[in-house]
Amino acid sequence: MHRRASLLIAMLSLLVAGEAAAAACCVLAAPGRTGRLPEAEVFGALAAYSVESRVGNWSNSGDLSFAKQDLQFTHRFVPQLLVRPHRVFQASVAMPILVNGTRFGDDVYTGGGLGDLALITRFEPVAVGSFRAAPPLLGIGWGFSLPTGRATWRVDDGNPAAVTGTGYLSTTPAVTLDKTWQRGAVGWDGSGTFSFPRPGDTTRSVPGIGFSTSVFGAFFASSDVTLSTTLGIRGSTAGWRAGKAVGSPGLEPFGGFGLVLEPRRLHRVTLGMQGSIPIPKLGLSRGVTITASVGYSFSVARGGKARALGGTAHGG
């Protein structure tokens, strides 16, 4: 849940010269980060595809086990539109489309459909400026995830693969801090996801609070090639029902790497791999996952001239 609505960003230097200026926008190669329009851009669009496989899980005591026969995977396609009407403000909308597959012994399930619609805003009070003089770039995000997907209680035939959404309206505040240099960049982000009770639910049941924090680094190999890596931890608290805690908290350490290529001017392709760090006792009541992703994106400058825009293949 929090991963879809989670608000992840990257930074770029707009006023640097030569190679660094062209590569800075490619910081968005960091796996799991969503698009960010530079200050000089007014509109952008990206299309992203990812496939996630669950290969094991941590128990509620932190013990790690891997699946031998059971298998779960999710294909996710995410179109996203972004607009930046003013230098300090950006808004975007993303609608994931999911295809799920699950196998438990001899039972095989498939399903899919629309996921939860994500509405995301971002406020940047400090101008990027020159990379030599600019302070770390602060970003303040706020997003909403709408329950447009199919929740567990809406599945009549008991097919677990038919579930495509949480069934809850949720909101995600986020804070980011990024710094760009001539040949690379580093950044940090943190977010929390809070869900609201469903209308008519007298028990006031809600999922636990989702949270995520990560750091990343990027290296501008050339004007059209950027390499990046990320390391973080995500999870959730226990949920609530009738004012009492239910379920178990979860924790998942993760890491990944990304690559952005610009084979032609105005076109950018983003590749990424991200997965759990499968070490016993580091995780708690969570699945061990591996995700591969690819994305394509473009943007339009305020003067009307098209430019390439970095993107990620995991939408929120």
C-alpha positions in Angstrom: 0.0 0.0 0.0 2.6 2.5 1.1 4.8 1.6 -1.8 2.1 2.7 -4.3 1.4 5.9 -2.6 4.7 6.4 -1.3 6.3 9.9 -2.6 9.8 9.2 -3.9 11.8 12.0 -6.0 15.2 12.8 -7.5 17.0 16.1 -8.0 18.8 17.8 -10.9 21.0 20.8 -11.5 19.5 23.2 -14.1 22.2 25.9 -14.4 25.4 23.8 -14.7 27.3 23.5 -18.0 28.2 20.7 -20.3 28.1 17.1 -19.3 26.8 17.5 -15.7 23.8 19.6 -16.8 22.6 16.9 -19.2 23.1 14.1 -16.8 21.6 15.6 -13.6 18.1 14.9 -14.6 19.0 11.2 -14.9 19.2 10.9 -11.1 15.6 9.6 -11.6 17.2 6.2 -12.5 17.1 5.4 -8.8 14.8 2.4 -8.5 11.5 3.1 -6.9 11.6 6.8 -7.4 8.8 8.6 -9.3 9.1 11.4 -11.8 10.1 14.9 -11.0 9.8 17.8 -13.5 12.7 20.2 -13.6 12.0 23.9 -13.0 12.2 24.7 -16.7 9.6 22.1 -17.6 5.8 22.5 -17.5 4.5 19.1 -18.5 5.7 15.5 -18.6 4.4 12.0 -19.2 5.9 8.6 -18.4 4.9 5.0 -19.0 6.4 2.3 -16.8 6.3 -1.4 -16.5 7.6 -3.6 -13.6 7.3 -7.2 -12.5 7.6 -8.2 -8.9 8.1 -11.7 -7.7 7.8 -12.9 -4.1 10.4 -15.5 -3.4 10.1 -16.0 0.3 9.1 -14.3 3.6 10.2 -13.3 7.1 8.1 -14.6 10.0 6.9 -12.4 12.8 10.0 -13.5 14.7 12.4 -12.5 11.9 13.1 -16.0 10.6 13.7 -16.2 6.9 12.3 -18.9 4.5 12.2 -19.3 0.8 9.4 -20.7 -1.3 10.0 -24.0 -3.0 6.8 -24.5 -4.9 4.5 -21.6 -4.0 4.9 -18.6 -6.3 3.5 -15.1 -6.3 4.1 -12.3 -8.9 2.6 -9.0 -10.0 3.0 -7.3 -13.3 2.3 -3.5 -13.0 1.9 -1.0 -15.8 1.7 2.6 -14.7 1.0 5.6 -16.9 1.7 8.9 -15.2 1.1 12.6 -16.1 3.0 15.4 -14.4 2.5 19.2 -14.5 4.5 22.0 -13.0 2.5 25.3 -13.3 5.0 27.2 -11.1 8.7 26.7 -10.2 7.9 25.7 -6.7 5.0 23.4 -7.2 4.4 20.1 -9.1 1.4 17.8 -9.3 1.0 14.3 -10.9 -1.5 11.5 -11.3 -0.8 7.8 -11.8 -3.1 4.9 -12.4 -1.6 1.4 -12.0 -2.9 -1.5 -14.0 -2.1 -4.9 -12.4 -1.9 -8.5 -13.4 -1.3 -11.0 -10.6 -0.5 -14.7 -10.4 -0.4 -16.9 -7.4 0.3 -20.6 -6.9 -0.3 -22.6 -3.7 0.6 -26.2 -4.3 -1.6 -27.4 -7.1 -3.9 -24.4 -7.0 -3.1 -21.6 -9.5 -4.9 -18.2 -9.4 -4.7 -15.3 -11.9 -6.4 -11.9 -11.8 -5.9 -8.2 -12.3 -7.4 -4.9 -13.1 -7.1 -1.2 -12.1 -5.2 -0.5 -9.0 -5.5 2.5 -6.6 -5.3 5.9 -8.2 -2.5 8.1 -6.9 -2.6 11.9 -6.7 0.7 13.5 -5.8 1.8 17.0 -5.1 5.3 18.4 -4.4 6.5 21.7 -3.1 10.1 22.9 -3.4 10.7 26.2 -1.6 14.4 26.5 -2.6 15.5 27.1 -6.2 18.0 24.6 -7.5 20.5 27.2 -8.7 24.1 26.4 -9.5 25.3 23.0 -8.2 28.4 24.7 -6.8 26.5 27.1 -4.6 23.0 25.6 -4.1 22.1 24.2 -0.7 20.6 20.7 -0.5 17.2 20.7 -2.3 14.3 20.3 0.1 11.1 18.8 -1.2 7.8 18.5 0.7 5.3 16.1 -0.7 1.7 15.1 0.0 -0.2 12.5 -1.8 -3.5 10.6 -1.7 -4.3 7.0 -2.8 -7.9 6.5 -3.8 -9.5 3.0 -3.4 -10.2 2.5 -7.1 -8.7 -1.0 -7.0 -10.5 -4.3 -6.0 -10.1 -4.9 -2.2 -10.1 -8.3 -0.5 -13.7 -8.1 0.6 -14.8 -7.4 -3.0 -13.5 -10.8 -4.2 -16.4 -13.2 -4.2 -14.7 -16.4 -5.4 -11.8 -16.3 -2.9 -9.2 -15.7 -5.6 -6.3 -13.9 -4.0 -4.9 -12.8 -7.4 -8.0 -10.8 -8.0 -7.0 -8.2 -5.3 -5.6 -5.0 -6.9 -6.1 -2.4 -4.2 -6.2 -1.8 -0.4 -9.9 -0.6 -0.2 -8.9 2.4 1.9 -8.4 6.0 1.2 -4.9 6.9 2.4 -2.7 9.9 2.5 1.1 10.1 2.4 3.2 13.0 3.6 6.9 12.9 2.6 10.1 14.9 2.9 13.2 14.7 0.7 16.6 16.2 0.8 18.9 16.0 -2.2 22.3 17.5 -3.3 23.8 17.5 -6.8 27.5 17.8 -7.7 29.1 18.0 -11.2 29.6 14.3 -11.5 27.0 12.8 -9.2 24.3 13.3 -6.5 23.1 11.9 -3.2 19.7 12.1 -1.5 17.5 11.0 1.3 13.7 10.5 1.6 11.2 9.6 4.2 7.4 9.1 4.1 4.5 7.8 6.1 1.1 6.5 4.9 -2.0 6.9 7.0 -5.4 5.2 6.1 -8.9 6.3 6.9 -11.8 4.0 8.0 -14.2 3.0 5.3 -17.6 4.8 5.4 -20.1 2.7 7.3 -17.5 0.6 9.1 -18.6 0.7 12.7 -15.4 -1.0 13.9 -13.3 1.8 12.4 -10.8 -0.8 11.1 -7.7 0.6 9.3 -4.4 -0.9 8.2 -1.2 -0.1 10.0 0.8 3.0 9.3 3.1 2.4 6.4 6.6 4.0 6.4 9.6 4.1 4.2 13.0 5.8 4.3 16.0 5.4 1.9 19.2 7.0 0.7 20.5 6.9 -2.8 23.6 8.0 -4.8 24.0 8.6 -8.5 27.0 8.8 -10.8 26.8 10.8 -14.1 28.9 8.5 -16.3 28.3 10.8 -19.4 25.7 13.2 -20.8 23.5 10.3 -21.7 24.3 7.6 -19.1 23.6 7.7 -15.4 24.1 5.0 -12.8 22.4 5.0 -9.4 22.0 2.9 -6.3 19.6 3.0 -3.4 19.3 1.5 0.1 16.4 1.7 2.6 13.9 0.2 4.8 10.1 0.1 4.7 7.3 -1.5 6.6 4.1 -0.9 8.6 2.8 -0.9 12.1 0.0 -3.3 13.3 -3.5 -2.3 12.2 -6.4 -1.3 14.3 -9.9 -2.7 14.7 -12.5 -1.4 17.2 -9.7 0.6 18.9 -7.4 -2.4 19.4 -4.2 -3.4 17.6 -4.6 -6.3 15.2 -2.0 -8.1 13.1 1.7 -7.8 13.3 4.1 -5.0 12.4 6.2 -5.6 9.3 9.7 -4.6 8.3 11.6 -5.0 5.0 15.2 -3.8 4.2 15.7 -3.2 0.5 18.3 -2.1 -2.0 18.6 -1.6 -5.8 20.4 -0.1 -8.7 19.3 1.8 -11.8 20.5 2.9 -15.2 19.2 5.7 -17.5 20.1 5.7 -21.2 19.3 8.5 -23.7 19.8 6.8 -27.1 18.3 9.8 -28.9 17.8 13.3 -27.8 14.3 13.8 -26.3 14.0 10.1 -25.5 15.0 8.5 -22.2 14.8 4.9 -21.1 15.1 3.9 -17.4 16.0 0.4 -16.2 16.0 -0.7 -12.6 16.3 -3.6 -10.2 15.2 -3.6 -6.6 14.7 -6.2 -4.0 14.6 -7.2 -0.4 17.9 -7.7 1.4 17.3 -11.4 2.4 19.1 -11.6 5.8 17.5 -13.3 8.8 16.3 -11.0 11.6 16.5 -7.9 9.4 12.9 -8.3 8.2 9.7 -8.9 10.1 6.3 -10.4 8.8 7.0 -9.3 5.2 7.6 -10.9 1.9 11.0 -11.2 0.2 10.6 -9.6 -3.2 12.5 -8.9 -6.4 11.4 -6.3 -8.8 12.6 -5.5 -12.4 11.4 -2.3 -14.1 11.6 -0.3 -17.3 10.2 3.1 -18.1 10.1 5.7 -20.9 9.3 9.3 -20.5 9.4 12.8 -22.1 8.6 16.4 -21.1 7.8 19.8 -22.6 9.7 23.0 -21.7 7.9 26.1 -20.8 8.9 27.6 -24.1 7.3 24.7 -25.9 10.4 22.8 -26.8 10.3 19.1 -25.9 13.0 17.6 -23.7 13.6 14.2 -22.2 12.4 13.7 -18.6 13.8 11.0 -16.4 11.4 8.5 -14.9 11.0 5.3 -13.0 9.3 2.0 -13.7 7.6 1.6 -10.2 4.7 4.0 -9.9 4.2 5.0 -6.2 
